[in-house]
Amino acid sequence: MDFYIVKRPSVNFYDSTVDTVTTKASKKCENSIDLFIDYFKDDTRYVDKYGKCTEKFKNAYTTLEKVITSKLTSSDKDKLQLFLASIGAKTNHLFQLPKESIPFWHLSLNNQFYNKHIIEDDTFDVIVVGGGLTGTSAVYHMINSGLKIALIDEQFPGAYSSGKNGGNFQLFPEFPVHISQILKDKKLTFDFFNLTKNNSLKMKNIINKLGIKCNYSEAGWLRLAYDKDEETLLIDEMRILSEIYGDNVKIVDREYIKKHYGIDTEYCGRLTTKSGNYDPIKFINAILKYCAHKINIYTGTKLLNFLEIDDCIKVTVLNNGILKHIKTKKLIFATNVFTREIIPELHDKIRCVGSQIVNLEHVENKFDGITCTKQMGKIYINFPKSTHYYDSINKKKYGMLHFGYDSDLKQNEKDPRNIVISKESYGEMTKIINKMFPDTKNQPVSRIWAGPLAFTPDNIPIISFYKTKNIVIAAGFQGFGGSFCVEAGYIASKMILEGVDVCDPKVYGYDRFSC
């Protein structure tokens, strides 16, 4: 492939000229876009020690861009776009959605736990189905029980909801007034919010006890009002929240939001402490590493069916392509949206919503570790702690922008394993990002992916026995797994070990929707 550089007026550029730089770069990439990329990425004049493009690169690329992009093949465009995204550069030629679709959290996967394992035993005391946040919490809270425990997952731990979404944890879910109206009874309302409060405490205790390095940031949660109605709702909710959480929750005005977080907004927000974000895969991996010597972990293992006869549950699984029949005394379904495939009564009760996420690299970070949500949680934003850095030259903080958007497409309802990446949703996301972070305009995203969220009709999770006290369901977390799942896993383990209801079946029961 040949690139022909048009002569432009000389501009001083590192003891050379822009013409000289573009000519050299052009010659490097005559046969390969890879050589063109290598020419810049390995030179600290163009890409600094943080991996961010310098002003020198911006000047050179502005000159090169039009000529180069007109000559690229589709494959080369993908490579160039990925390179520009990785260094936080801007381009006037945004080509297409990025090909990079591996979720950011999955970059920290631990081979030890997602390699294939063949089931050799055929009898267990407890089988936990689902290796996400809920399932791993359940096995963690049972490891000292003396029981023979198996954790099975059809892919690998954290493959779906837990590892494909926001990585946020919040002291309570997005819609407290709505919850209080459904529950009506004050005690039930307080019980619900204590569940989410206990979730934050248990997560923090596990992280501290095990010394988990999961980029845990408890900097807070900023909920932005989207319009006047939502602003009124946020203020109304304070009568409930202040009674339960006290000084951990407060309303902040537009000036406060602009001063502390650099966001221009028309309405107020709500700031909550003991909330923030973390790396869910690192959290899950650390728990499994701690539990591995006392439990059996089987990945690539899909439950096909189960049948309880007396006190024995016969389970059929496809274990890495091999049909297996195993037995257990107790069973926990920590399968969130996939529970509807297993439990007939929940087939049309758990709804799947797609969550679409993009990352932009080297974005100025004024969030300082907080999680930000908007539009009743439809939009959620954070800067994962592992990406934070301070540029001493520019005297600014930077990080990777992690921006999520719930995409409620009908086709996602059919197949939670293959959530559709919507170009329409991507367009909406781009508009919102450009408004909230104007410096990112024309900056390509480094990756895009989608994951499943599970919603119940009343937005309250299912945590209950299923028919007998040998089977427990913990599912339907409304996209707020970080607010529910650790506590839900603990409750599920307690119900299995003690055989008693922990949550009110009228509120959390699997069969409440048919009443």
Beta strands, then each sheet from edge to edge (+ up, - down):
strand 1: 12-13
strand 2: 16-17
strand 3: 123-129
strand 4: 149-152
strand 5: 168-169
strand 6: 221-224
strand 7: 249-252
strand 8: 269-272
strand 9: 276-277
strand 10: 295-298
strand 11: 301-309
strand 12: 312-319
strand 13: 322-333
strand 14: 351-364
strand 15: 371-374
strand 16: 379-382
strand 17: 389-391
strand 18: 396-407
strand 19: 447-455
strand 20: 462-465
strand 21: 471-475
sheet 1: 1+ 2-
sheet 2: 10+ 4+ 3+ 13+ 12- 11+
sheet 3: 10+ 4+ 3+ 13+ 21+ 20-
sheet 4: 5+ 9-
sheet 5: 7+ 8- 6+ 15+ 16- 18+ 14- 19+
sheet 6: 7+ 8- 6+ 15+ 16- 18+ 17-
end
